[in-house]
Amino acid sequence: MHSPRLNRFRPLLVGTKIPENIGSFARLLENFEVPEAGLVMPNCEWREGVAQWMATGTSKERLNSIPVHDSLANAVADCQFVVGFTARAGKNRRMSIRLEDLAAKLDGKVALVFGREDFCLLADEVELCTHLCALDTSPGFPALNLSHSVAVVLSDLYRQESDSRRGHLTYAPTEEMSPMFEHLRTMMIRVGLDRDGNPDRMLGRLKKIFQRAGLTREDLGLLRGLFARVMAEVEALKRDS
């Protein structure tokens, strides 16, 4: 029977190329009693061979029944938060949460996304992440093996989460955030924020702010009501001018 400790976390491997890592992943799911997990577009044969050898006992059963997704978007659609783990820094890859703060700061369903062994996560996959996290390692040799990264994360979260159930807010899943962002974009254009450049650049930054904050369904309704009122007032001013 799975512990309630990690039942709100969903580890996901994206585009994995080395079957041993998938076998080790299945073993870790049993080590830390993780009830939900998945593979996204695996790029190796893991149903036989070395992956099966790496998984033993009940983890072999887990390996053979693990869900496979055709896209990261589908795999995280019902999650309130999506945390991407990456060692690659960049303008659009700024770390926004530390591993030791993850359980306390993110209530609700959390996807834990681990990228490819060589290229980590692609730009469109990073875009789906509400938060990015890097593991603390030596600057001289920072890259961890994929399965080792998963082990560090699950072990730390297992420690962070207590068996007692805390009061959690119910955050809106990512699939319900998209219509709100489209509504925000429409409002930005209506009030003229597209005149001095590309509104999608500002929208991208606003999306990250909302994603980090975490919004409930009630929050989404409040914001969309605000957007609608702003657009109505703008139209009224145009008619009166």
C-alpha positions in Angstrom: 0.0 0.0 0.0 1.4 3.4 -1.0 2.3 5.9 1.6 0.3 9.2 1.5 3.6 11.0 1.7 4.2 11.4 -2.0 0.7 10.9 -3.4 0.5 14.4 -4.8 3.8 14.2 -6.7 4.1 12.7 -10.2 7.6 12.1 -11.4 8.0 12.1 -15.2 10.9 11.1 -17.4 11.0 12.9 -20.8 12.6 11.4 -23.9 14.8 9.0 -21.9 17.5 7.4 -24.1 19.2 4.9 -21.8 17.0 2.0 -20.7 18.9 1.5 -17.5 17.6 4.8 -16.3 14.0 3.7 -16.8 14.7 0.5 -14.9 16.2 2.4 -12.0 13.3 4.9 -12.2 10.8 2.0 -11.6 12.9 0.8 -8.6 12.9 4.3 -7.1 9.2 4.6 -7.4 8.9 1.6 -5.1 11.7 2.7 -2.8 9.8 5.9 -2.0 6.2 4.6 -2.4 5.3 6.9 -5.3 1.8 6.0 -6.5 1.8 8.1 -9.8 4.6 8.4 -12.4 5.0 8.2 -16.2 7.2 8.1 -19.2 6.9 10.8 -21.9 8.0 9.9 -25.4 10.7 7.4 -24.2 13.5 7.0 -26.8 14.8 3.5 -26.0 13.6 -0.1 -25.6 12.7 -0.5 -22.0 10.2 -3.3 -22.0 13.0 -5.9 -22.2 16.7 -6.2 -21.7 18.7 -4.1 -19.3 15.8 -2.0 -18.0 14.2 -5.2 -16.8 17.4 -6.3 -15.1 17.7 -3.0 -13.2 14.2 -3.4 -11.8 13.7 -6.1 -9.3 10.8 -7.6 -7.3 7.7 -5.4 -7.3 9.5 -2.7 -9.2 9.6 -4.9 -12.2 5.8 -5.1 -12.1 5.8 -1.3 -11.8 8.1 -1.0 -14.8 5.8 -3.1 -17.0 2.7 -1.1 -16.1 4.1 2.5 -16.0 1.9 4.9 -18.2 3.5 6.2 -21.4 2.4 9.7 -22.7 2.8 11.1 -26.2 3.5 14.6 -24.9 4.5 16.5 -21.8 1.4 18.7 -22.1 -0.9 15.6 -21.8 1.2 14.2 -18.9 0.8 17.3 -16.8 -2.7 18.5 -17.8 -4.3 17.9 -14.5 -1.4 19.1 -12.3 -1.4 22.5 -10.5 2.4 22.9 -10.6 5.0 21.6 -13.0 8.6 21.6 -11.7 11.4 21.0 -14.3 14.7 19.9 -13.1 17.6 21.1 -15.2 21.3 22.1 -14.8 21.1 24.3 -17.9 20.9 28.0 -17.2 19.7 30.7 -19.6 17.4 33.7 -20.0 14.3 31.5 -20.0 15.7 28.9 -17.6 16.0 30.9 -14.4 15.7 28.8 -11.3 12.6 29.7 -9.3 12.4 27.2 -6.4 14.8 25.3 -4.3 14.3 21.6 -3.7 14.2 22.0 0.1 11.3 24.5 -0.3 9.3 22.5 -2.8 6.9 20.6 -0.6 6.1 23.5 1.7 5.6 26.1 -1.1 3.6 24.0 -3.6 0.3 22.6 -2.5 -1.8 20.4 -4.8 -0.7 18.0 -7.6 2.9 18.6 -8.6 4.6 17.1 -11.7 8.3 16.5 -11.3 9.8 16.6 -14.8 13.2 15.2 -15.6 14.6 15.7 -19.1 16.9 13.8 -21.5 20.3 12.6 -20.5 22.1 14.8 -23.0 19.8 17.8 -23.8 17.6 18.0 -20.7 14.3 19.7 -21.5 13.6 21.4 -24.8 12.4 25.0 -24.9 8.7 24.1 -25.4 8.9 21.7 -22.5 10.5 24.4 -20.3 7.6 26.7 -21.3 5.2 24.2 -19.7 7.0 24.3 -16.3 5.6 26.6 -13.7 8.9 26.3 -11.8 12.5 25.3 -12.5 14.8 23.7 -10.0 18.5 22.9 -10.0 20.1 20.4 -7.6 23.1 21.6 -5.5 26.2 19.9 -6.8 29.9 20.8 -7.3 30.4 23.6 -9.9 33.3 21.7 -11.2 31.2 18.7 -12.1 27.5 19.6 -11.8 25.8 17.0 -14.0 24.2 14.1 -12.2 23.1 10.8 -13.8 19.4 11.0 -14.6 18.3 8.2 -12.2 20.6 9.7 -9.5 18.8 13.1 -9.9 15.4 11.3 -9.4 16.8 9.6 -6.3 17.9 12.8 -4.7 14.6 14.6 -5.4 12.4 11.7 -4.2 14.5 11.1 -1.1 14.3 14.8 -0.1 10.6 15.1 -0.8 10.0 11.9 1.2 11.7 13.5 4.1 9.8 16.8 3.7 6.4 15.4 3.5 4.9 14.1 6.7 2.2 11.4 6.9 -0.2 13.8 8.6 -2.5 15.5 6.1 -2.2 19.3 6.1 -4.9 21.6 4.9 -4.2 22.2 1.2 -5.7 24.7 -1.1 -7.1 23.3 -4.4 -5.2 24.9 -7.2 -6.4 25.0 -10.8 -4.7 22.5 -13.1 -2.5 23.7 -16.0 -5.2 22.9 -18.6 -7.5 25.5 -16.9 -4.9 28.1 -16.9 -4.6 28.3 -20.7 -8.0 30.0 -21.3 -7.2 32.6 -18.6 -3.9 33.4 -20.4 -5.7 33.8 -23.7 -8.2 36.1 -22.0 -5.3 38.1 -20.6 -3.7 38.4 -24.0 -7.0 39.6 -25.5 -7.3 42.3 -22.8 -3.7 43.4 -23.3 -4.3 43.9 -27.0 -7.6 45.7 -26.3 -5.9 48.2 -24.0 -3.1 48.9 -26.5 -0.2 46.9 -25.1 0.6 45.6 -28.6 1.4 49.1 -29.9 5.0 49.2 -28.7 6.0 45.7 -29.5 5.0 42.0 -29.2 2.5 41.5 -26.4 3.5 37.8 -26.2 6.8 38.8 -24.7 5.1 40.5 -21.8 2.5 37.8 -21.6 5.3 35.2 -21.2 6.6 37.0 -18.2 3.2 37.5 -16.7 2.4 33.8 -17.2 5.5 32.8 -15.1 4.4 35.2 -12.3 0.9 33.6 -12.2 2.3 30.1 -12.4 4.7 30.6 -9.5 1.9 32.2 -7.4 -0.5 29.2 -7.9 -4.1 30.1 -8.7 -7.3 28.4 -7.5 -10.4 28.1 -9.7 -11.9 31.0 -7.7 -8.8 33.1 -8.5 -9.2 32.3 -12.2 -12.8 33.4 -12.1 -11.9 36.6 -10.3 -9.2 37.5 -12.8 -11.3 36.7 -15.9 -14.1 38.9 -14.4 -11.5 41.7 -14.0 -10.2 41.3 -17.6 -13.8 41.4 -18.9 -14.6 44.6 -16.9 -11.4 46.3 -18.1 -12.3 45.5 -21.7 -15.8 46.7 -21.3 -14.6 50.0 -19.8 -12.1 50.5 -22.6 -14.8 50.0 -25.2 -17.1 52.5 -23.4 -14.3 55.1 -23.5 -13.8 54.5 -27.2 -17.5 55.1 -27.9 -17.5 58.3 -25.8 -14.4 59.8 -27.4 
